[in-house]
Amino acid sequence: MRRCDPIHDLSRPVRRGGSFLPKGGKSHADICKSLKQLLQGAALGAFATLGVGFSWGGFTLGSTAKTLADSTANSAVVATIAPIWVDQFQRSADAADNLTALKKTDALQQAAYVEKGGWATMPGSKAAGSGVSQACAAILSNLK
């Protein structure tokens, strides 16, 4: 014999009083109002999460992350290659004279001096990398 259990029998809708809503339940207008408030709260919560996340939470846009990654990679390359070019400078034939001339040169022109001397250029390359000649000049100007 089959039991008729309206809670577990999901094959047919249970109707009470001509409505799918239980007796004493909320009206359609009340449900719509509650749903509207729920959606407004969810939208406000999402907006607040994004606002706090981008200002204090560390959220970044893809373009910002790419710029930061490129800058970090460039700095790492400069930090790695500059000591090699300083060694090239020191191994040149007239390194002592060039170092004296470099130290006499204005600080803003030292990178150009290193570029003109060819000490900040990789073999087979025609121009120095960006930022490397400044790093090389800074290291050389601090040498004694």
Backbone as ProteinMPNN parsed JSONL, in Angstrom:
{"seq_chain_A": "MRRCDPIHDLSRPVRRGGSFLPKGGKSHADICKSLKQLLQGAALGAFATLGVGFSWGGFTLGSTAKTLADSTANSAVVATIAPIWVDQFQRSADAADNLTALKKTDALQQAAYVEKGGWATMPGSKAAGSGVSQACAAILSNLK", "coords_chain_A": {"N_chain_A": [[0.824, -1.164, 0.0], [0.516, 2.148, -0.802], [1.857, 5.019, 0.709], [0.536, 8.178, 1.336], [2.216, 10.88, 1.476], [2.511, 14.181, 1.777], [4.816, 15.741, 2.059], [7.001, 14.23, 1.25], [6.231, 13.338, -1.205], [6.9, 14.368, -4.137], [5.943, 14.345, -6.639], [3.622, 15.588, -7.313], [2.12, 18.824, -7.109], [1.394, 20.428, -4.03], [-1.54, 21.791, -2.942], [-2.978, 24.31, -1.092], [-5.801, 25.777, -0.101], [-6.292, 26.871, -2.633], [-3.949, 28.02, -3.453], [-0.4, 27.94, -3.968], [1.038, 28.701, -1.841], [1.604, 28.316, 1.679], [-0.993, 28.321, 4.215], [-1.559, 31.344, 5.929], [0.833, 32.395, 5.153], [3.229, 34.556, 3.486], [2.144, 37.159, 1.305], [2.017, 37.57, -2.293], [2.965, 40.152, -2.951], [4.441, 40.757, -0.682], [6.49, 38.864, -0.885], [7.715, 39.675, -3.272], [8.658, 42.162, -2.463], [10.48, 41.399, -0.484], [12.277, 39.948, -2.038], [13.222, 41.978, -3.702], [14.563, 43.58, -1.797], [16.502, 41.759, -0.988], [18.013, 41.431, -3.371], [18.896, 44.069, -3.722], [20.496, 44.334, -1.443], [22.43, 42.385, -1.999], [23.625, 43.492, -4.293], [24.629, 45.894, -3.229], [26.417, 44.833, -1.362], [28.233, 43.525, -3.079], [29.253, 45.725, -4.475], [30.45, 47.125, -2.334], [32.382, 45.254, -1.557], [34.041, 45.2, -3.826], [34.888, 47.882, -3.857], [36.289, 48.164, -1.39], [38.143, 46.116, -1.779], [39.687, 46.938, -4.032], [40.76, 49.31, -3.075], [41.927, 48.861, -0.495], [42.383, 46.164, -0.282], [44.186, 44.981, -2.043], [43.461, 44.205, -4.606], [44.07, 44.155, -8.093], [44.102, 45.469, -11.425], [44.421, 43.775, -14.568], [46.111, 45.147, -16.363], [47.577, 46.797, -14.658], [48.942, 44.895, -13.157], [50.489, 43.728, -15.179], [52.147, 45.877, -15.92], [53.553, 46.25, -13.528], [54.846, 43.754, -13.346], [56.465, 43.832, -15.651], [58.137, 45.987, -14.999], [59.426, 44.973, -12.728], [60.762, 42.773, -13.832], [62.465, 44.101, -15.632], [64.048, 45.536, -13.821], [65.299, 43.41, -12.525], [66.835, 42.33, -14.592], [68.563, 44.477, -15.121], [69.895, 44.649, -12.65], [71.262, 42.276, -12.725], [72.886, 42.361, -15.029], [74.371, 44.757, -14.947], [76.671, 44.57, -13.128], [78.309, 42.93, -14.707], [78.917, 44.567, -16.859], [80.28, 46.557, -15.516], [82.528, 45.138, -14.831], [83.551, 44.737, -17.414], [84.211, 47.382, -17.993], [86.219, 47.838, -16.066], [88.169, 46.095, -16.944], [89.078, 47.169, -19.242], [91.605, 48.733, -21.35], [92.494, 51.342, -20.581], [91.362, 51.79, -17.963], [91.645, 53.138, -15.489], [92.037, 55.823, -16.214], [89.637, 56.271, -17.585], [87.807, 55.908, -15.495], [88.457, 58.05, -13.845], [87.758, 60.155, -15.569], [85.036, 59.627, -15.81], [84.127, 60.111, -13.202], [84.56, 62.816, -13.048], [82.721, 63.754, -14.782], [79.474, 65.228, -15.152], [76.784, 64.149, -13.069], [74.371, 63.627, -14.378], [75.208, 63.123, -16.93], [76.762, 60.89, -16.849], [75.78, 58.327, -17.517], [75.491, 58.552, -20.288], [78.178, 58.819, -20.942], [79.148, 56.282, -20.289], [77.689, 54.785, -22.145], [78.707, 55.835, -24.577], [81.333, 54.958, -24.412], [80.974, 52.286, -24.813], [80.821, 50.324, -22.904], [78.51, 49.477, -21.773], [77.181, 47.841, -23.506], [76.026, 44.921, -24.919], [77.876, 42.222, -26.381], [77.673, 42.121, -29.881], [75.449, 43.688, -29.969], [73.976, 46.875, -30.767], [73.122, 49.014, -29.25], [72.846, 50.199, -25.88], [71.058, 48.603, -23.202], [67.922, 49.682, -21.774], [68.198, 51.642, -18.916], [70.379, 50.238, -17.981], [72.839, 51.444, -18.47], [72.688, 53.629, -16.738], [72.673, 52.314, -14.263], [75.143, 51.037, -14.373], [76.86, 53.265, -14.503], [76.279, 54.374, -12.015], [77.267, 52.4, -10.263], [79.965, 52.443, -10.977], [80.68, 55.089, -10.351], [80.661, 55.007, -7.613], [82.819, 53.492, -6.996], [86.143, 53.206, -5.658]], "CA_chain_A": [[0.0, 0.0, 0.0], [1.317, 3.377, -0.955], [1.555, 6.08, 1.661], [0.373, 9.51, 0.77], [2.938, 11.82, 2.343], [2.686, 15.351, 0.914], [6.158, 16.321, 2.178], [7.944, 13.435, 0.481], [5.697, 13.054, -2.518], [7.196, 15.55, -4.949], [5.453, 14.141, -7.991], [2.491, 16.469, -7.579], [2.138, 19.99, -6.236], [0.455, 20.437, -2.91], [-2.271, 23.045, -2.975], [-3.775, 24.567, 0.098], [-6.63, 26.966, -0.227], [-6.27, 27.444, -3.967], [-2.68, 28.689, -3.689], [0.761, 27.116, -3.667], [1.6, 29.217, -0.597], [0.929, 27.782, 2.86], [-1.935, 29.233, 4.856], [-0.924, 32.268, 6.862], [2.135, 32.784, 4.616], [3.347, 35.892, 2.922], [1.468, 37.375, 0.029], [2.89, 37.756, -3.451], [3.583, 41.479, -2.838], [5.473, 40.68, 0.356], [7.617, 38.095, -1.415], [8.401, 40.542, -4.238], [9.369, 43.193, -1.7], [11.619, 40.736, 0.157], [13.229, 39.63, -3.091], [13.831, 43.244, -4.102], [15.512, 43.961, -0.749], [17.601, 40.809, -1.062], [18.845, 41.771, -4.528], [19.561, 45.345, -3.437], [21.555, 44.054, -0.47], [23.506, 41.661, -2.686], [24.323, 44.453, -5.164], [25.387, 46.799, -2.368], [27.527, 44.053, -0.819], [29.223, 43.33, -4.146], [29.885, 47.023, -4.71], [31.323, 47.411, -1.184], [33.516, 44.336, -1.627], [34.949, 45.684, -4.872], [35.484, 49.149, -3.424], [37.295, 47.898, -0.352], [39.178, 45.261, -2.354], [40.6, 47.681, -4.894], [41.455, 50.372, -2.364], [42.756, 48.37, 0.613], [42.535, 44.713, -0.292], [45.236, 44.498, -2.926], [42.983, 43.812, -5.926], [44.663, 44.946, -9.165], [43.656, 45.182, -12.787], [45.42, 43.051, -15.346], [47.093, 46.07, -16.93], [48.461, 47.222, -13.573], [49.798, 43.758, -12.831], [51.463, 43.573, -16.264], [53.117, 46.968, -15.791], [54.387, 45.939, -12.374], [55.687, 42.608, -13.693], [57.48, 44.293, -16.603], [59.087, 46.816, -14.256], [60.217, 44.088, -11.88], [61.644, 41.997, -14.708], [63.498, 45.004, -16.13], [64.96, 45.811, -12.705], [66.095, 42.206, -12.286], [67.821, 42.23, -15.675], [69.56, 45.53, -14.894], [70.694, 44.277, -11.484], [72.11, 41.139, -13.084], [73.833, 42.664, -16.102], [75.219, 45.916, -14.634], [78.002, 44.194, -12.635], [79.111, 42.389, -15.813], [79.435, 45.691, -17.633], [81.281, 47.213, -14.669], [83.741, 44.338, -15.0], [84.089, 45.086, -18.738], [84.812, 48.713, -17.855], [87.448, 47.74, -15.286], [89.155, 45.312, -17.686], [89.516, 47.892, -20.437], [93.026, 49.1, -21.319], [92.718, 52.578, -19.819], [90.26, 51.82, -17.006], [91.871, 54.151, -14.451], [91.779, 57.137, -16.822], [88.202, 56.356, -17.861], [87.108, 56.062, -14.228], [88.675, 59.442, -13.426], [86.946, 60.998, -16.455], [83.635, 59.384, -15.467], [83.821, 60.786, -11.935], [84.567, 64.26, -13.311], [81.543, 64.055, -15.595], [78.244, 65.54, -14.415], [76.029, 62.937, -12.728], [73.343, 63.39, -15.391], [75.852, 62.728, -18.18], [77.598, 59.701, -16.662], [75.221, 57.206, -18.273], [75.852, 58.777, -21.694], [79.613, 58.55, -21.049], [79.3, 54.824, -20.297], [77.169, 54.314, -23.435], [79.644, 56.212, -25.642], [82.51, 54.103, -24.292], [80.627, 50.94, -25.249], [80.925, 49.377, -21.79], [77.165, 49.035, -21.394], [76.589, 47.232, -24.691], [76.307, 43.487, -25.023], [78.539, 41.878, -27.642], [76.758, 41.914, -30.988], [74.346, 44.64, -29.884], [74.385, 48.213, -31.172], [72.747, 50.013, -28.257], [72.749, 49.723, -24.498], [69.707, 48.366, -22.718], [67.378, 50.797, -21.013], [68.455, 51.639, -17.487], [71.608, 49.547, -17.612], [73.96, 52.391, -18.45], [72.579, 54.406, -15.498], [73.106, 51.453, -13.166], [76.588, 50.849, -14.524], [77.502, 54.53, -14.106], [76.119, 54.533, -10.563], [78.211, 51.498, -9.604], [81.319, 52.926, -11.234], [80.949, 56.354, -9.644], [80.845, 54.7, -6.203], [84.092, 52.78, -6.819], [87.274, 54.044, -5.195]], "C_chain_A": [[0.879, 1.242, 0.0], [0.861, 4.419, 0.035], [1.428, 7.399, 0.935], [0.997, 10.508, 1.744], [3.211, 13.076, 1.512], [4.075, 15.969, 0.999], [7.138, 15.57, 1.296], [7.459, 13.1, -0.915], [5.846, 14.308, -3.379], [6.67, 15.412, -6.37], [4.272, 15.037, -8.328], [2.563, 17.664, -6.646], [1.083, 19.881, -5.15], [-0.209, 21.786, -2.905], [-3.085, 23.159, -1.7], [-4.534, 25.859, -0.119], [-6.543, 27.622, -1.581], [-4.974, 28.18, -4.286], [-1.545, 27.727, -3.382], [1.424, 27.554, -2.371], [0.886, 28.604, 0.594], [-0.003, 28.814, 3.466], [-1.193, 30.094, 5.858], [0.444, 32.737, 6.379], [2.122, 34.193, 4.072], [2.612, 35.975, 1.596], [2.5, 37.573, -1.075], [3.621, 39.103, -3.368], [4.692, 41.475, -1.791], [6.709, 39.933, -0.137], [8.407, 38.936, -2.408], [9.208, 41.613, -3.531], [10.606, 42.594, -1.041], [12.695, 40.416, -0.869], [13.956, 40.885, -3.56], [14.872, 43.681, -3.079], [16.722, 43.034, -0.748], [18.557, 41.153, -2.2], [19.567, 43.099, -4.335], [20.713, 45.145, -2.454], [22.731, 43.335, -1.108], [24.31, 42.601, -3.582], [25.179, 45.408, -4.331], [26.585, 46.081, -1.758], [28.624, 43.825, -1.84], [29.976, 44.617, -4.421], [30.859, 47.366, -3.578], [32.554, 46.517, -1.199], [34.522, 44.79, -2.667], [35.639, 46.974, -4.454], [36.573, 48.944, -2.393], [38.442, 47.072, -0.92], [40.169, 46.02, -3.21], [41.345, 48.775, -4.143], [42.384, 49.831, -1.288], [43.12, 46.904, 0.498], [43.612, 44.164, -1.199], [44.753, 43.985, -4.266], [43.674, 44.702, -6.959], [44.035, 44.551, -10.495], [44.766, 44.438, -13.512], [46.49, 43.965, -15.92], [48.071, 46.565, -15.868], [49.431, 46.111, -13.209], [50.859, 43.547, -13.906], [52.537, 44.644, -16.189], [54.085, 46.694, -14.648], [55.331, 44.78, -12.664], [56.792, 43.001, -14.662], [58.552, 45.116, -15.903], [59.997, 45.963, -13.386], [61.2, 43.267, -12.705], [62.778, 42.852, -15.24], [64.522, 45.307, -15.035], [65.857, 44.613, -12.419], [67.177, 42.039, -13.351], [68.934, 43.255, -15.472], [70.469, 45.152, -13.735], [71.638, 43.113, -11.785], [73.204, 41.524, -14.067], [74.791, 43.809, -15.742], [76.579, 45.512, -14.061], [78.905, 43.591, -13.717], [79.723, 43.533, -16.617], [80.429, 46.517, -16.829], [82.597, 46.466, -14.794], [84.369, 44.604, -16.366], [84.8, 46.432, -18.684], [86.165, 48.603, -17.152], [88.53, 46.963, -16.013], [89.634, 46.026, -18.961], [90.951, 48.403, -20.238], [93.29, 50.334, -20.459], [91.599, 52.795, -18.793], [90.438, 52.925, -15.967], [91.58, 55.546, -14.994], [90.282, 57.328, -17.096], [87.391, 56.553, -16.576], [87.257, 57.484, -13.705], [87.811, 60.386, -14.26], [85.454, 60.836, -16.125], [83.257, 60.135, -14.193], [83.812, 62.303, -12.088], [83.332, 64.696, -14.102], [80.346, 64.335, -14.686], [77.428, 64.264, -14.213], [74.961, 62.614, -13.765], [73.928, 62.884, -16.706], [76.674, 61.451, -18.059], [77.071, 58.504, -17.449], [75.562, 57.332, -19.76], [77.335, 58.487, -21.922], [79.863, 57.039, -21.124], [78.799, 54.255, -21.625], [78.127, 54.617, -24.568], [80.888, 55.343, -25.616], [82.248, 52.668, -24.719], [80.681, 49.904, -24.138], [79.559, 48.844, -21.36], [76.434, 48.41, -22.571], [76.989, 45.765, -24.74], [77.015, 43.21, -26.356], [77.508, 41.544, -28.728], [75.581, 42.871, -30.99], [74.861, 46.025, -30.245], [74.1, 49.269, -30.12], [72.665, 49.369, -26.876], [71.286, 49.521, -24.12], [69.234, 49.534, -21.872], [67.663, 50.622, -19.533], [69.771, 51.017, -17.095], [72.784, 50.512, -17.556], [73.902, 53.271, -17.206], [73.057, 53.581, -14.309], [74.605, 51.237, -13.195], [77.345, 52.104, -14.085], [77.397, 54.74, -12.604], [77.088, 53.642, -9.807], [79.626, 52.012, -9.765], [81.645, 54.203, -10.475], [81.148, 56.124, -8.152], [82.14, 53.913, -5.93], [85.173, 53.752, -6.372], [88.499, 53.796, -6.021]], "O_chain_A": [[1.862, 1.332, 0.734], [-0.331, 4.681, 0.194], [2.179, 7.67, -0.002], [0.365, 10.92, 2.716], [4.064, 13.042, 0.625], [4.476, 16.67, 0.07], [8.004, 16.176, 0.665], [8.241, 12.612, -1.731], [4.999, 15.201, -3.338], [6.925, 16.273, -7.213], [3.953, 15.228, -9.502], [3.018, 17.534, -5.51], [0.014, 19.305, -5.352], [0.463, 22.816, -2.868], [-3.781, 22.229, -1.292], [-3.933, 26.918, -0.301], [-6.708, 28.839, -1.675], [-4.903, 28.893, -5.287], [-1.724, 26.789, -2.605], [2.289, 26.847, -1.854], [-0.325, 28.388, 0.534], [0.163, 30.017, 3.266], [-0.298, 29.616, 6.556], [1.153, 33.415, 7.123], [1.135, 34.919, 4.185], [2.481, 34.99, 0.869], [3.694, 37.724, -0.816], [4.806, 39.167, -3.696], [5.739, 42.096, -1.972], [7.838, 40.324, 0.16], [9.637, 38.916, -2.392], [10.319, 41.937, -3.951], [11.669, 43.215, -1.04], [13.885, 40.59, -0.605], [15.165, 40.858, -3.789], [15.961, 44.11, -3.459], [17.847, 43.483, -0.529], [19.773, 41.165, -2.011], [20.722, 43.243, -4.737], [21.785, 45.727, -2.623], [23.887, 43.629, -0.805], [25.537, 42.517, -3.627], [26.32, 45.696, -4.689], [27.662, 46.666, -1.65], [29.808, 43.916, -1.516], [31.196, 44.607, -4.581], [31.965, 47.843, -3.833], [33.654, 46.973, -0.886], [35.728, 44.769, -2.418], [36.838, 47.14, -4.674], [37.665, 49.499, -2.519], [39.599, 47.308, -0.574], [41.373, 45.774, -3.126], [42.455, 49.136, -4.533], [43.52, 50.291, -1.174], [44.078, 46.453, 1.126], [43.922, 42.975, -1.127], [45.533, 43.388, -5.008], [43.845, 45.897, -6.716], [43.513, 43.449, -10.658], [45.924, 44.48, -13.095], [47.662, 43.591, -15.958], [49.258, 46.734, -16.146], [50.613, 46.365, -12.978], [52.004, 43.223, -13.59], [53.718, 44.349, -16.374], [55.293, 46.883, -14.789], [56.497, 44.82, -12.269], [57.931, 42.557, -14.517], [59.74, 44.959, -16.182], [61.202, 46.204, -13.316], [62.351, 43.091, -12.305], [63.922, 42.402, -15.3], [65.725, 45.332, -15.296], [67.037, 44.776, -12.108], [68.304, 41.652, -13.041], [70.112, 42.937, -15.633], [71.686, 45.315, -13.825], [72.693, 42.988, -11.163], [74.336, 41.056, -13.946], [75.93, 43.812, -16.209], [77.584, 46.081, -14.486], [80.127, 43.727, -13.65], [80.89, 43.481, -17.006], [81.333, 47.121, -17.407], [83.662, 47.081, -14.855], [85.593, 44.688, -16.472], [85.872, 46.597, -19.267], [87.145, 49.204, -17.591], [89.711, 47.154, -15.725], [90.505, 45.518, -19.668], [91.442, 48.493, -19.113], [94.241, 50.342, -19.678], [90.971, 53.853, -18.762], [89.464, 53.584, -15.604], [90.951, 56.36, -14.318], [89.733, 58.406, -16.868], [86.4, 57.284, -16.573], [86.304, 58.062, -13.183], [87.201, 61.31, -13.721], [84.702, 61.81, -16.16], [82.181, 60.73, -14.118], [83.129, 62.998, -11.336], [82.954, 65.868, -14.087], [80.219, 63.762, -13.603], [77.391, 63.402, -15.091], [74.675, 61.441, -14.008], [73.216, 62.279, -17.508], [77.224, 60.973, -19.052], [77.865, 57.738, -17.996], [75.883, 56.339, -20.413], [77.71, 57.969, -22.974], [80.683, 56.575, -21.917], [79.415, 53.342, -22.175], [78.35, 53.771, -25.433], [81.444, 55.021, -26.665], [83.188, 51.911, -24.962], [80.592, 48.708, -24.415], [79.486, 47.845, -20.646], [75.205, 48.444, -22.63], [78.167, 45.428, -24.613], [76.767, 43.9, -27.345], [76.582, 40.767, -28.496], [74.787, 42.862, -31.931], [76.041, 46.322, -30.056], [74.758, 50.309, -30.091], [72.446, 48.166, -26.737], [70.396, 50.184, -24.651], [70.04, 50.283, -21.321], [67.394, 49.563, -18.965], [70.247, 51.24, -15.982], [73.636, 50.398, -16.675], [74.946, 53.631, -16.662], [73.767, 54.092, -13.443], [75.261, 51.253, -12.154], [78.35, 52.014, -13.38], [78.337, 55.236, -11.984], [77.675, 54.072, -8.814], [80.403, 52.021, -8.81], [82.77, 54.377, -10.006], [81.748, 56.965, -7.482], [82.508, 53.698, -4.776], [85.127, 54.946, -6.665], [89.54, 54.407, -5.78]]}, "name": "protein", "num_of_chains": 1, "seq": "MRRCDPIHDLSRPVRRGGSFLPKGGKSHADICKSLKQLLQGAALGAFATLGVGFSWGGFTLGSTAKTLADSTANSAVVATIAPIWVDQFQRSADAADNLTALKKTDALQQAAYVEKGGWATMPGSKAAGSGVSQACAAILSNLK"}
